[in-house]
């Protein structure tokens, strides 16, 4: 212990040991001491010396420190000292102030030491796993040093440590638990650790994302105050960027988890924009970058489109436009916001339409696109802001034919409003201004209004410009070519390369794929002379790019020439090139564009990314156009007239094939429509068949009810005849008549129901006949199927008539039974012997009638089964029904006659109902209405006796 006191600063007599000797003694004490307190004091001393004697401690003590972590894990204090010591010897952070030269040397040396000790520590994977297990300790003095040590290891040897953690059981999960720690120091250092852990490793990024990292990070950002938060918000945003950038799986998980909606509160900056601290600017800049990562043009189109849709639905785009039009926003935030809005609306028609409707808060209100264009053509605005506005305009017009039409329409004479600033006026003003950057930006912006839109290219030919007072107006196309040629004649050095490049980009985009525009361009002979003169001359390096673009423009005139001008047909233009320029020289000048570094840079990304204004010479869409046309123009120049004729014949053949294919497609569409109509008809006829089946079932139920009524009547008559001898004659007759009157009323009600059902069937037949008439107007074939269907309809109608006739017969038989019952009642006054004989005859007659009714029921059931079969056959025939023949009208007329027959049957049935009502009146019952057949009157016994005597 005295030795340790001397090391830790106590006074001792004699010479002082050197640092290396002290460290060696401390290492021996750590290795040999049996008491935990001695080892703890020795490790604490090593920690104190580890910063000053980093190399000595790392060289001599690293093995003992790892052994301490393995053996003394129960003592949190010594574990904390050991972890701090390891962190000091591995970390490369220098806190002392030094001169620049000394600092560079020390940093280089520190990096070498840190990498050396890191390699020694991670040489055994168990060492890293051991440190990961220590993260489970809740003790602050263990967990915090362990977090810092793993972070330092990742900084020095990121890929190796990532691989160890990836294969370690629960390794990533232990690190994710740091975000849930209630101690902010550990949580914040955990964020820094995860930033290093996820750097450049897609597998770990996916694991961290699926460990609910997005939810936890967004919660922390919200708790810290969103964009108004501190450095913790910045760390969370950096970690989110690391997880999402170039990782389509995590981006999809972020979108599917509805986390895009949680980004909206980030951009609610409020009306008071005066308090823009440096930290808030940094946070908001990172937030905008996160939005751009989700809708970046390098992502897959489907993922980008779904994210754009989600951002519009959750009003995130609306919030960004609010910042865009707000006042007091810092320039760098405004520039990044413009770039973000650009990519949110790029290629999304809904978002582009919304952006077109946004107005700036000015008096009078102006469209946001107009306000942005005013900044783009204003040379006093910052360069990066003007580039951002150009990118926004390009994204607004990308795959947006509606927006292109609106921009071009502002240049047409019929749509120009007086005393108003339009997008077309601003573009023309920038196109012919004295600022070369404005010329280039306006030319490229106008070219995007024409990209892949033949209609607008033709419409722009109508634009006329008044160059000066008293001179006739000239077309926009001619004015562009005039500026090119006149500028070259006056002073080649004064005509800036950037301006001419911009005008040539506009002209190439304008006349490509537009033969009418090519004809207008060639109509002025000076244009061809200017192009051939530019290409044939030997100029400096700066002018070679203009020569190359002139060659491209002349090549487009050859490719899209419809030979409408005799002096400038394809063949004559190629002859002109061969005589004045030379084919090889022309192709060489044409290929110069693709060799430019600025061209390659522009072809990589849609966003203009140039460090200086003079570097803005190429546009992304124009670079794609050059790539598509270069080979075509080269081939066209070297091609002979015979080859061109053959190609034209092939094109015509292909066009004919295309027209044939188009015709077949239209035919298929028509057939699909017909099939759909037939399917609908089949569905309707199937429902009608179901209704018919229901009607048949109802009729069968009615027949069963009639049968049951006959059985009850028979049983009642037998019972009454047996009781005739013991009961009085008057009472027997009166009781029988009362029961019979009730039955007659019930039968009358059943007849009314039958009448209503028959009328329903008649209306169904009328609807079916109307459907057949409408189908006949659309049909041309299928007469056999129609005839079968009509026969089936006739069979159905015949069945209905037969069932109606059977019901009428049953009603007549009921009436006969009633008459026989009355006769049996009057015969009760005769001697008992004769009454019994008549009664036996009546019973035998009733038995025969019952047998006959049973046979009729069997017949009806058989007819029902045959009717169902016929309905099934009608169902199958309807599936192939397409047309009807002219005979359908006669058959419909016959079906109308059959309908009249049905009406006659209904009339006969009504007469029978009247006769039954008369019978009731004869029996002494009062019948008021058809609906009031259930009322009963009481008859006196004397009146009944008198009627019987009569």
LINVENFEN-V257489 format. One record per helix or strand of 2 or more residues. SS is the DSSP state (H for helix, E for strand). FROM is the first residue (numbers start at 1). TO is the last residue. If there is no record, write none. Layout:
BEGIN
((SS FROM TO) (SS FROM TO))
END
This chain:
BEGIN
((H 2 7) (H 19 32) (H 36 49) (H 54 71) (H 76 90) (H 100 122) (H 125 134) (H 140 156) (H 158 167) (H 171 180) (H 184 197) (H 202 210) (H 213 223) (H 226 228) (H 231 244) (H 248 256) (H 260 267) (H 278 294) (H 301 313) (H 316 325) (H 331 345) (H 349 357) (E 359 360) (E 366 367) (H 368 376) (H 383 397) (H 401 409) (H 413 415) (H 423 431) (H 436 448) (H 454 460) (E 464 465) (E 474 475) (H 476 490) (H 497 511) (H 515 522) (H 525 536) (H 541 559) (H 566 568) (H 570 580) (H 583 591) (H 593 595) (H 597 604) (H 613 615) (H 620 638) (H 641 722) (H 729 778) (H 783 829) (H 832 879) (H 888 922) (H 941 949))
END
